[in-house]
């Protein structure tokens, strides 16, 4: 990871925190950077819209494509505070994002964030439609993990959700 990566991840964390500091609000943040400039920054909006596809990464990809006027985001880097799910990984692949950098991974947070996903997106990309996307995790891992319930958090099952 570079200082630039840390800078942009701090931006993603700030966007995530715009939803508040309670993990129950699903504070995910994402920025997409192209040529050293943010072309989109979004947070998770699944409950507000309501839209099950309104993950931070999906919303940022939509805004970035609108911003550039193009379906493809070649050369762009997507920064996400949490390891992208399968849907968001595929959206990154289809939109031709060149690189994905995430903070906290599946082992850094409560299992509820990943328990409905039987496929690890990191392994999944190796078999995906293109093999030139770079996915790197652990950028500001601890800062990002603080946004979410920890691996050992005791949460009633009724309050757990794959957000």
mmCIF file of the C-alpha atoms, coordinates in Angstrom:
data_MODEL
# 
_entry.id   MODEL 
# 
loop_
_atom_site.group_PDB 
_atom_site.id 
_atom_site.type_symbol 
_atom_site.label_atom_id 
_atom_site.label_alt_id 
_atom_site.label_comp_id 
_atom_site.label_asym_id 
_atom_site.label_entity_id 
_atom_site.label_seq_id 
_atom_site.pdbx_PDB_ins_code 
_atom_site.Cartn_x 
_atom_site.Cartn_y 
_atom_site.Cartn_z 
_atom_site.occupancy 
_atom_site.B_iso_or_equiv 
_atom_site.pdbx_formal_charge 
_atom_site.auth_seq_id 
_atom_site.auth_comp_id 
_atom_site.auth_asym_id 
_atom_site.auth_atom_id 
_atom_site.pdbx_PDB_model_num 
ATOM 1   C CA . UNK A 1 1   ? 0.000   0.000   0.000   1.00 0.00 ? 1   UNK A CA 1 
ATOM 2   C CA . UNK A 1 2   ? 1.103   3.519   -0.733  1.00 0.00 ? 2   UNK A CA 1 
ATOM 3   C CA . UNK A 1 3   ? 0.542   6.847   1.017   1.00 0.00 ? 3   UNK A CA 1 
ATOM 4   C CA . UNK A 1 4   ? -1.915  7.663   -1.769  1.00 0.00 ? 4   UNK A CA 1 
ATOM 5   C CA . UNK A 1 5   ? -3.847  4.475   -0.959  1.00 0.00 ? 5   UNK A CA 1 
ATOM 6   C CA . UNK A 1 6   ? -4.027  5.474   2.688   1.00 0.00 ? 6   UNK A CA 1 
ATOM 7   C CA . UNK A 1 7   ? -5.136  8.992   1.741   1.00 0.00 ? 7   UNK A CA 1 
ATOM 8   C CA . UNK A 1 8   ? -7.988  7.717   -0.429  1.00 0.00 ? 8   UNK A CA 1 
ATOM 9   C CA . UNK A 1 9   ? -8.998  5.128   2.170   1.00 0.00 ? 9   UNK A CA 1 
ATOM 10  C CA . UNK A 1 10  ? -9.267  7.927   4.730   1.00 0.00 ? 10  UNK A CA 1 
ATOM 11  C CA . UNK A 1 11  ? -11.705 9.558   2.277   1.00 0.00 ? 11  UNK A CA 1 
ATOM 12  C CA . UNK A 1 12  ? -13.731 6.326   2.100   1.00 0.00 ? 12  UNK A CA 1 
ATOM 13  C CA . UNK A 1 13  ? -13.756 6.107   5.914   1.00 0.00 ? 13  UNK A CA 1 
ATOM 14  C CA . UNK A 1 14  ? -15.037 9.698   6.152   1.00 0.00 ? 14  UNK A CA 1 
ATOM 15  C CA . UNK A 1 15  ? -17.847 8.859   3.739   1.00 0.00 ? 15  UNK A CA 1 
ATOM 16  C CA . UNK A 1 16  ? -18.703 5.735   5.758   1.00 0.00 ? 16  UNK A CA 1 
ATOM 17  C CA . UNK A 1 17  ? -18.801 7.790   8.963   1.00 0.00 ? 17  UNK A CA 1 
ATOM 18  C CA . UNK A 1 18  ? -21.287 10.183  7.367   1.00 0.00 ? 18  UNK A CA 1 
ATOM 19  C CA . UNK A 1 19  ? -23.879 7.530   8.288   1.00 0.00 ? 19  UNK A CA 1 
ATOM 20  C CA . UNK A 1 20  ? -22.797 7.717   11.922  1.00 0.00 ? 20  UNK A CA 1 
ATOM 21  C CA . UNK A 1 21  ? -20.493 5.665   14.088  1.00 0.00 ? 21  UNK A CA 1 
ATOM 22  C CA . UNK A 1 22  ? -22.879 2.857   15.066  1.00 0.00 ? 22  UNK A CA 1 
ATOM 23  C CA . UNK A 1 23  ? -22.117 -0.414  13.248  1.00 0.00 ? 23  UNK A CA 1 
ATOM 24  C CA . UNK A 1 24  ? -25.859 -1.099  13.066  1.00 0.00 ? 24  UNK A CA 1 
ATOM 25  C CA . UNK A 1 25  ? -26.185 1.687   10.471  1.00 0.00 ? 25  UNK A CA 1 
ATOM 26  C CA . UNK A 1 26  ? -24.017 -0.292  8.027   1.00 0.00 ? 26  UNK A CA 1 
ATOM 27  C CA . UNK A 1 27  ? -21.398 2.444   7.565   1.00 0.00 ? 27  UNK A CA 1 
ATOM 28  C CA . UNK A 1 28  ? -19.655 1.328   4.386   1.00 0.00 ? 28  UNK A CA 1 
ATOM 29  C CA . UNK A 1 29  ? -17.809 3.902   2.318   1.00 0.00 ? 29  UNK A CA 1 
ATOM 30  C CA . UNK A 1 30  ? -16.319 3.847   -1.149  1.00 0.00 ? 30  UNK A CA 1 
ATOM 31  C CA . UNK A 1 31  ? -14.419 6.267   -3.368  1.00 0.00 ? 31  UNK A CA 1 
ATOM 32  C CA . UNK A 1 32  ? -13.317 5.789   -6.946  1.00 0.00 ? 32  UNK A CA 1 
ATOM 33  C CA . UNK A 1 33  ? -10.191 7.606   -8.038  1.00 0.00 ? 33  UNK A CA 1 
ATOM 34  C CA . UNK A 1 34  ? -9.051  8.225   -11.608 1.00 0.00 ? 34  UNK A CA 1 
ATOM 35  C CA . UNK A 1 35  ? -5.932  10.191  -12.513 1.00 0.00 ? 35  UNK A CA 1 
ATOM 36  C CA . UNK A 1 36  ? -5.499  11.355  -8.916  1.00 0.00 ? 36  UNK A CA 1 
ATOM 37  C CA . UNK A 1 37  ? -9.039  12.726  -8.576  1.00 0.00 ? 37  UNK A CA 1 
ATOM 38  C CA . UNK A 1 38  ? -12.139 11.369  -6.874  1.00 0.00 ? 38  UNK A CA 1 
ATOM 39  C CA . UNK A 1 39  ? -14.751 10.760  -9.556  1.00 0.00 ? 39  UNK A CA 1 
ATOM 40  C CA . UNK A 1 40  ? -17.279 9.274   -7.129  1.00 0.00 ? 40  UNK A CA 1 
ATOM 41  C CA . UNK A 1 41  ? -17.745 8.773   -3.415  1.00 0.00 ? 41  UNK A CA 1 
ATOM 42  C CA . UNK A 1 42  ? -20.733 6.989   -1.916  1.00 0.00 ? 42  UNK A CA 1 
ATOM 43  C CA . UNK A 1 43  ? -21.910 5.189   1.185   1.00 0.00 ? 43  UNK A CA 1 
ATOM 44  C CA . UNK A 1 44  ? -24.147 2.187   1.667   1.00 0.00 ? 44  UNK A CA 1 
ATOM 45  C CA . UNK A 1 45  ? -27.763 3.213   0.973   1.00 0.00 ? 45  UNK A CA 1 
ATOM 46  C CA . UNK A 1 46  ? -29.649 -0.083  1.023   1.00 0.00 ? 46  UNK A CA 1 
ATOM 47  C CA . UNK A 1 47  ? -32.140 0.891   3.719   1.00 0.00 ? 47  UNK A CA 1 
ATOM 48  C CA . UNK A 1 48  ? -32.603 4.526   2.696   1.00 0.00 ? 48  UNK A CA 1 
ATOM 49  C CA . UNK A 1 49  ? -33.576 3.874   -0.902  1.00 0.00 ? 49  UNK A CA 1 
ATOM 50  C CA . UNK A 1 50  ? -34.664 0.873   -0.196  1.00 0.00 ? 50  UNK A CA 1 
ATOM 51  C CA . UNK A 1 51  ? -32.589 -1.098  -2.670  1.00 0.00 ? 51  UNK A CA 1 
ATOM 52  C CA . UNK A 1 52  ? -30.721 -4.326  -1.970  1.00 0.00 ? 52  UNK A CA 1 
ATOM 53  C CA . UNK A 1 53  ? -28.166 -3.402  -4.659  1.00 0.00 ? 53  UNK A CA 1 
ATOM 54  C CA . UNK A 1 54  ? -27.373 0.034   -3.190  1.00 0.00 ? 54  UNK A CA 1 
ATOM 55  C CA . UNK A 1 55  ? -24.066 -1.036  -1.642  1.00 0.00 ? 55  UNK A CA 1 
ATOM 56  C CA . UNK A 1 56  ? -21.455 1.715   -1.389  1.00 0.00 ? 56  UNK A CA 1 
ATOM 57  C CA . UNK A 1 57  ? -19.409 0.213   -4.221  1.00 0.00 ? 57  UNK A CA 1 
ATOM 58  C CA . UNK A 1 58  ? -22.408 -0.164  -6.527  1.00 0.00 ? 58  UNK A CA 1 
ATOM 59  C CA . UNK A 1 59  ? -23.508 3.414   -5.894  1.00 0.00 ? 59  UNK A CA 1 
ATOM 60  C CA . UNK A 1 60  ? -19.969 4.711   -6.467  1.00 0.00 ? 60  UNK A CA 1 
ATOM 61  C CA . UNK A 1 61  ? -19.616 2.773   -9.728  1.00 0.00 ? 61  UNK A CA 1 
ATOM 62  C CA . UNK A 1 62  ? -22.933 4.234   -10.923 1.00 0.00 ? 62  UNK A CA 1 
ATOM 63  C CA . UNK A 1 63  ? -21.838 7.774   -10.027 1.00 0.00 ? 63  UNK A CA 1 
ATOM 64  C CA . UNK A 1 64  ? -18.374 7.315   -11.551 1.00 0.00 ? 64  UNK A CA 1 
ATOM 65  C CA . UNK A 1 65  ? -19.861 6.130   -14.848 1.00 0.00 ? 65  UNK A CA 1 
ATOM 66  C CA . UNK A 1 66  ? -22.251 9.104   -14.807 1.00 0.00 ? 66  UNK A CA 1 
ATOM 67  C CA . UNK A 1 67  ? -19.342 11.428  -14.022 1.00 0.00 ? 67  UNK A CA 1 
ATOM 68  C CA . UNK A 1 68  ? -17.159 10.145  -16.850 1.00 0.00 ? 68  UNK A CA 1 
ATOM 69  C CA . UNK A 1 69  ? -19.993 9.469   -19.290 1.00 0.00 ? 69  UNK A CA 1 
ATOM 70  C CA . UNK A 1 70  ? -18.561 6.013   -19.905 1.00 0.00 ? 70  UNK A CA 1 
ATOM 71  C CA . UNK A 1 71  ? -19.470 2.444   -18.971 1.00 0.00 ? 71  UNK A CA 1 
ATOM 72  C CA . UNK A 1 72  ? -15.831 1.589   -18.429 1.00 0.00 ? 72  UNK A CA 1 
ATOM 73  C CA . UNK A 1 73  ? -13.652 2.831   -15.592 1.00 0.00 ? 73  UNK A CA 1 
ATOM 74  C CA . UNK A 1 74  ? -10.303 1.683   -16.973 1.00 0.00 ? 74  UNK A CA 1 
ATOM 75  C CA . UNK A 1 75  ? -7.388  2.951   -14.928 1.00 0.00 ? 75  UNK A CA 1 
ATOM 76  C CA . UNK A 1 76  ? -9.585  3.760   -11.933 1.00 0.00 ? 76  UNK A CA 1 
ATOM 77  C CA . UNK A 1 77  ? -9.039  2.481   -8.390  1.00 0.00 ? 77  UNK A CA 1 
ATOM 78  C CA . UNK A 1 78  ? -11.996 1.657   -6.174  1.00 0.00 ? 78  UNK A CA 1 
ATOM 79  C CA . UNK A 1 79  ? -11.402 2.069   -2.423  1.00 0.00 ? 79  UNK A CA 1 
ATOM 80  C CA . UNK A 1 80  ? -13.837 0.320   -0.081  1.00 0.00 ? 80  UNK A CA 1 
ATOM 81  C CA . UNK A 1 81  ? -13.804 0.205   3.698   1.00 0.00 ? 81  UNK A CA 1 
ATOM 82  C CA . UNK A 1 82  ? -14.941 -3.441  3.662   1.00 0.00 ? 82  UNK A CA 1 
ATOM 83  C CA . UNK A 1 83  ? -14.021 -6.351  1.388   1.00 0.00 ? 83  UNK A CA 1 
ATOM 84  C CA . UNK A 1 84  ? -16.499 -6.173  -1.501  1.00 0.00 ? 84  UNK A CA 1 
ATOM 85  C CA . UNK A 1 85  ? -19.216 -8.796  -1.755  1.00 0.00 ? 85  UNK A CA 1 
ATOM 86  C CA . UNK A 1 86  ? -19.691 -10.913 -4.874  1.00 0.00 ? 86  UNK A CA 1 
ATOM 87  C CA . UNK A 1 87  ? -22.119 -8.439  -6.448  1.00 0.00 ? 87  UNK A CA 1 
ATOM 88  C CA . UNK A 1 88  ? -19.747 -5.518  -5.957  1.00 0.00 ? 88  UNK A CA 1 
ATOM 89  C CA . UNK A 1 89  ? -16.762 -7.529  -7.143  1.00 0.00 ? 89  UNK A CA 1 
ATOM 90  C CA . UNK A 1 90  ? -18.606 -8.453  -10.346 1.00 0.00 ? 90  UNK A CA 1 
ATOM 91  C CA . UNK A 1 91  ? -19.643 -4.822  -10.847 1.00 0.00 ? 91  UNK A CA 1 
ATOM 92  C CA . UNK A 1 92  ? -15.971 -3.852  -10.532 1.00 0.00 ? 92  UNK A CA 1 
ATOM 93  C CA . UNK A 1 93  ? -15.051 -6.484  -13.089 1.00 0.00 ? 93  UNK A CA 1 
ATOM 94  C CA . UNK A 1 94  ? -17.805 -5.511  -15.540 1.00 0.00 ? 94  UNK A CA 1 
ATOM 95  C CA . UNK A 1 95  ? -17.087 -1.785  -15.238 1.00 0.00 ? 95  UNK A CA 1 
ATOM 96  C CA . UNK A 1 96  ? -13.410 -2.463  -15.955 1.00 0.00 ? 96  UNK A CA 1 
ATOM 97  C CA . UNK A 1 97  ? -12.116 -0.927  -12.705 1.00 0.00 ? 97  UNK A CA 1 
ATOM 98  C CA . UNK A 1 98  ? -8.381  -1.558  -12.789 1.00 0.00 ? 98  UNK A CA 1 
ATOM 99  C CA . UNK A 1 99  ? -7.793  -1.988  -9.078  1.00 0.00 ? 99  UNK A CA 1 
ATOM 100 C CA . UNK A 1 100 ? -9.797  -2.561  -5.916  1.00 0.00 ? 100 UNK A CA 1 
ATOM 101 C CA . UNK A 1 101 ? -8.314  -1.655  -2.531  1.00 0.00 ? 101 UNK A CA 1 
ATOM 102 C CA . UNK A 1 102 ? -10.234 -2.526  0.611   1.00 0.00 ? 102 UNK A CA 1 
ATOM 103 C CA . UNK A 1 103 ? -9.691  -2.050  4.313   1.00 0.00 ? 103 UNK A CA 1 
ATOM 104 C CA . UNK A 1 104 ? -11.268 -4.653  6.591   1.00 0.00 ? 104 UNK A CA 1 
ATOM 105 C CA . UNK A 1 105 ? -11.614 -8.213  5.342   1.00 0.00 ? 105 UNK A CA 1 
ATOM 106 C CA . UNK A 1 106 ? -13.888 -11.084 6.270   1.00 0.00 ? 106 UNK A CA 1 
ATOM 107 C CA . UNK A 1 107 ? -11.675 -12.141 9.190   1.00 0.00 ? 107 UNK A CA 1 
ATOM 108 C CA . UNK A 1 108 ? -11.615 -8.631  10.676  1.00 0.00 ? 108 UNK A CA 1 
ATOM 109 C CA . UNK A 1 109 ? -15.363 -8.252  11.243  1.00 0.00 ? 109 UNK A CA 1 
ATOM 110 C CA . UNK A 1 110 ? -18.366 -10.182 12.541  1.00 0.00 ? 110 UNK A CA 1 
ATOM 111 C CA . UNK A 1 111 ? -19.345 -13.149 10.384  1.00 0.00 ? 111 UNK A CA 1 
ATOM 112 C CA . UNK A 1 112 ? -22.767 -11.633 9.676   1.00 0.00 ? 112 UNK A CA 1 
ATOM 113 C CA . UNK A 1 113 ? -21.182 -9.408  7.030   1.00 0.00 ? 113 UNK A CA 1 
ATOM 114 C CA . UNK A 1 114 ? -20.089 -12.442 5.028   1.00 0.00 ? 114 UNK A CA 1 
ATOM 115 C CA . UNK A 1 115 ? -22.033 -15.482 6.258   1.00 0.00 ? 115 UNK A CA 1 
ATOM 116 C CA . UNK A 1 116 ? -24.480 -15.400 3.352   1.00 0.00 ? 116 UNK A CA 1 
ATOM 117 C CA . UNK A 1 117 ? -21.566 -15.428 0.924   1.00 0.00 ? 117 UNK A CA 1 
ATOM 118 C CA . UNK A 1 118 ? -20.307 -18.914 0.327   1.00 0.00 ? 118 UNK A CA 1 
ATOM 119 C CA . UNK A 1 119 ? -17.719 -17.673 -2.139  1.00 0.00 ? 119 UNK A CA 1 
ATOM 120 C CA . UNK A 1 120 ? -14.666 -15.686 -1.112  1.00 0.00 ? 120 UNK A CA 1 
ATOM 121 C CA . UNK A 1 121 ? -14.589 -12.826 -3.624  1.00 0.00 ? 121 UNK A CA 1 
ATOM 122 C CA . UNK A 1 122 ? -10.798 -12.849 -3.699  1.00 0.00 ? 122 UNK A CA 1 
ATOM 123 C CA . UNK A 1 123 ? -10.711 -16.435 -4.956  1.00 0.00 ? 123 UNK A CA 1 
ATOM 124 C CA . UNK A 1 124 ? -13.746 -15.779 -7.137  1.00 0.00 ? 124 UNK A CA 1 
ATOM 125 C CA . UNK A 1 125 ? -12.003 -13.156 -9.249  1.00 0.00 ? 125 UNK A CA 1 
ATOM 126 C CA . UNK A 1 126 ? -9.452  -15.710 -10.400 1.00 0.00 ? 126 UNK A CA 1 
ATOM 127 C CA . UNK A 1 127 ? -12.242 -17.496 -12.273 1.00 0.00 ? 127 UNK A CA 1 
ATOM 128 C CA . UNK A 1 128 ? -14.117 -14.364 -13.334 1.00 0.00 ? 128 UNK A CA 1 
ATOM 129 C CA . UNK A 1 129 ? -14.538 -12.890 -16.772 1.00 0.00 ? 129 UNK A CA 1 
ATOM 130 C CA . UNK A 1 130 ? -11.272 -10.986 -16.688 1.00 0.00 ? 130 UNK A CA 1 
ATOM 131 C CA . UNK A 1 131 ? -8.049  -11.618 -14.887 1.00 0.00 ? 131 UNK A CA 1 
ATOM 132 C CA . UNK A 1 132 ? -6.420  -8.206  -15.108 1.00 0.00 ? 132 UNK A CA 1 
ATOM 133 C CA . UNK A 1 133 ? -8.150  -6.653  -12.083 1.00 0.00 ? 133 UNK A CA 1 
ATOM 134 C CA . UNK A 1 134 ? -5.953  -6.194  -9.024  1.00 0.00 ? 134 UNK A CA 1 
ATOM 135 C CA . UNK A 1 135 ? -7.559  -6.653  -5.597  1.00 0.00 ? 135 UNK A CA 1 
ATOM 136 C CA . UNK A 1 136 ? -5.596  -5.720  -2.485  1.00 0.00 ? 136 UNK A CA 1 
ATOM 137 C CA . UNK A 1 137 ? -6.807  -5.799  1.094   1.00 0.00 ? 137 UNK A CA 1 
ATOM 138 C CA . UNK A 1 138 ? -5.698  -4.499  4.445   1.00 0.00 ? 138 UNK A CA 1 
ATOM 139 C CA . UNK A 1 139 ? -5.339  -0.779  3.713   1.00 0.00 ? 139 UNK A CA 1 
ATOM 140 C CA . UNK A 1 140 ? -5.951  0.909   7.084   1.00 0.00 ? 140 UNK A CA 1 
ATOM 141 C CA . UNK A 1 141 ? -7.413  -2.430  8.194   1.00 0.00 ? 141 UNK A CA 1 
ATOM 142 C CA . UNK A 1 142 ? -7.766  -1.498  11.874  1.00 0.00 ? 142 UNK A CA 1 
ATOM 143 C CA . UNK A 1 143 ? -9.377  1.884   11.189  1.00 0.00 ? 143 UNK A CA 1 
ATOM 144 C CA . UNK A 1 144 ? -11.834 0.291   8.780   1.00 0.00 ? 144 UNK A CA 1 
ATOM 145 C CA . UNK A 1 145 ? -12.622 -2.648  11.073  1.00 0.00 ? 145 UNK A CA 1 
ATOM 146 C CA . UNK A 1 146 ? -13.663 -0.198  13.815  1.00 0.00 ? 146 UNK A CA 1 
ATOM 147 C CA . UNK A 1 147 ? -16.608 0.812   11.629  1.00 0.00 ? 147 UNK A CA 1 
ATOM 148 C CA . UNK A 1 148 ? -18.160 -2.653  11.998  1.00 0.00 ? 148 UNK A CA 1 
ATOM 149 C CA . UNK A 1 149 ? -19.036 -5.209  14.626  1.00 0.00 ? 149 UNK A CA 1 
ATOM 150 C CA . UNK A 1 150 ? -15.925 -7.132  15.618  1.00 0.00 ? 150 UNK A CA 1 
ATOM 151 C CA . UNK A 1 151 ? -15.434 -10.865 15.040  1.00 0.00 ? 151 UNK A CA 1 
ATOM 152 C CA . UNK A 1 152 ? -16.269 -11.681 18.676  1.00 0.00 ? 152 UNK A CA 1 
ATOM 153 C CA . UNK A 1 153 ? -19.250 -9.336  19.094  1.00 0.00 ? 153 UNK A CA 1 
ATOM 154 C CA . UNK A 1 154 ? -22.191 -11.061 20.721  1.00 0.00 ? 154 UNK A CA 1 
ATOM 155 C CA . UNK A 1 155 ? -25.229 -10.011 18.739  1.00 0.00 ? 155 UNK A CA 1 
ATOM 156 C CA . UNK A 1 156 ? -28.711 -11.494 18.965  1.00 0.00 ? 156 UNK A CA 1 
ATOM 157 C CA . UNK A 1 157 ? -29.478 -13.472 15.819  1.00 0.00 ? 157 UNK A CA 1 
ATOM 158 C CA . UNK A 1 158 ? -32.499 -11.250 15.176  1.00 0.00 ? 158 UNK A CA 1 
ATOM 159 C CA . UNK A 1 159 ? -30.179 -8.235  14.900  1.00 0.00 ? 159 UNK A CA 1 
ATOM 160 C CA . UNK A 1 160 ? -27.756 -9.867  12.498  1.00 0.00 ? 160 UNK A CA 1 
ATOM 161 C CA . UNK A 1 161 ? -28.052 -9.153  8.819   1.00 0.00 ? 161 UNK A CA 1 
ATOM 162 C CA . UNK A 1 162 ? -25.849 -9.337  5.779   1.00 0.00 ? 162 UNK A CA 1 
ATOM 163 C CA . UNK A 1 163 ? -25.746 -5.617  5.078   1.00 0.00 ? 163 UNK A CA 1 
# 
